[in-house]
Amino acid sequence: MLRLRTLKLKDKPKILKWRNTKDVSKFMYSEHKITKSEHDIWFSNAIKNKNGYHWIVEFNGDSIGLASITDIDEKNSRCSTGFYLIDFEPRRGIGTFVKYSLIDWSFNELNINKVCSEHLAFNEAIITLNRKIGLSQEGYFRQHISKNGILQDVVYMSILREEWDENKRDIEAFLKDKNLL
Ligand SMILES: CC(C)(COP(=O)(O)OP(=O)(O)OC[C@H]1O[C@@H](n2cnc3c(N)ncnc32)[C@H](O)[C@@H]1OP(=O)(O)O)[C@@H](O)C(=O)NCCC(=O)NCCS
């Protein structure tokens, strides 16, 4: 079974390990090794939902990643999503399930109008996944983020509530077909 579950204290060390794993950190904006004290502050805010909402992605009982909703902006009715997966079988719909869950939760629980997602432009997998589930590119920021001494381009994407209402059923059918919903 694939699900998102709330954070527990026991997740703290493994999330630090994940955040410093090359396969994850290469797609993040930050480039330094995250220290234990830095992570302690992040985690203590995360578990209290002070810096957004965070969930562990669990597949058949194994923790395989972290999913987050951040930058919640009530006035302008929008938020951002982000996630990563570790030690998982790619191309079987798990990424789609996580993104679907984050977007659907945002529209239902936060009752907002727009869900955003921004990525380093070389992160083709997530940009393709986003497009597939209905996000549109609304910005392309050239040489925007310095990553290991190289200025990288950034792609800014989003989906509006009305677009989600239109696309949602197709994504659910895709996930049901893969036995993930
Ligand atoms: C990006 C990522 C989340 C995709 O997860 P996944 O479970 O393999 O994705 P899915 O199986 O749901 O794929 C859905 C669609 O996304 C696209 N996609 C997924 N991986 C892709 C890849 N490597 N290259 C191009 N397109 C890709 C495809 O259109 C795919 O549909 P298809 O398999 O029917 O062609 C995963 O590769 C990952 O975690 N990467 C490392 C960390 C990361 O980039 N996280 C996001 C950070 S912002």
The ligand as a Gaussian input file, in Angstrom:
#p B3LYP/6-31G(d) Opt

LIG

0 1
 C       10.842000      12.666000     -10.531000
 C       10.381000      11.440000      -9.812000
 C        9.659000      11.880000      -8.605000
 C        9.461000      10.613000     -10.716000
 O        8.918000       9.537000      -9.944000
 P        8.329000       8.236000     -10.635000
 O        7.616000       7.444000      -9.598000
 O        9.367000       7.534000     -11.417000
 O        7.258000       8.887000     -11.635000
 P        5.988000       8.213000     -12.320000
 O        6.186000       6.756000     -12.516000
 O        4.769000       8.650000     -11.589000
 O        6.031000       8.933000     -13.739000
 C        4.994000       9.747000     -14.216000
 C        5.466000      10.411000     -15.493000
 O        6.529000      11.321000     -15.237000
 C        7.427000      11.311000     -16.326000
 N        8.750000      10.809000     -15.893000
 C        9.043000      10.116000     -14.769000
 N       10.358000       9.850000     -14.711000
 C       10.901000      10.384000     -15.818000
 C       12.214000      10.450000     -16.328000
 N       13.258000       9.904000     -15.667000
 N       12.423000      11.104000     -17.491000
 C       11.378000      11.684000     -18.156000
 N       10.107000      11.633000     -17.734000
 C        9.871000      11.005000     -16.579000
 C        6.820000      10.381000     -17.372000
 O        5.959000      11.136000     -18.201000
 C        6.035000       9.430000     -16.492000
 O        4.990000       8.784000     -17.153000
 P        5.285000       7.427000     -17.978000
 O        6.175000       6.546000     -17.113000
 O        3.894000       6.864000     -18.179000
 O        5.956000       7.866000     -19.214000
 C       11.539000      10.543000      -9.405000
 O       12.284000      10.265000     -10.530000
 C       12.433000      11.102000      -8.324000
 O       12.121000      11.033000      -7.159000
 N       13.581000      11.649000      -8.680000
 C       14.569000      12.078000      -7.726000
 C       14.168000      13.182000      -6.811000
 C       13.341000      14.241000      -7.481000
 O       13.634000      14.730000      -8.535000
 N       12.277000      14.648000      -6.817000
 C       11.522000      15.748000      -7.230000
 C       12.338000      16.889000      -6.779000
 S       11.704000      18.364000      -7.119000

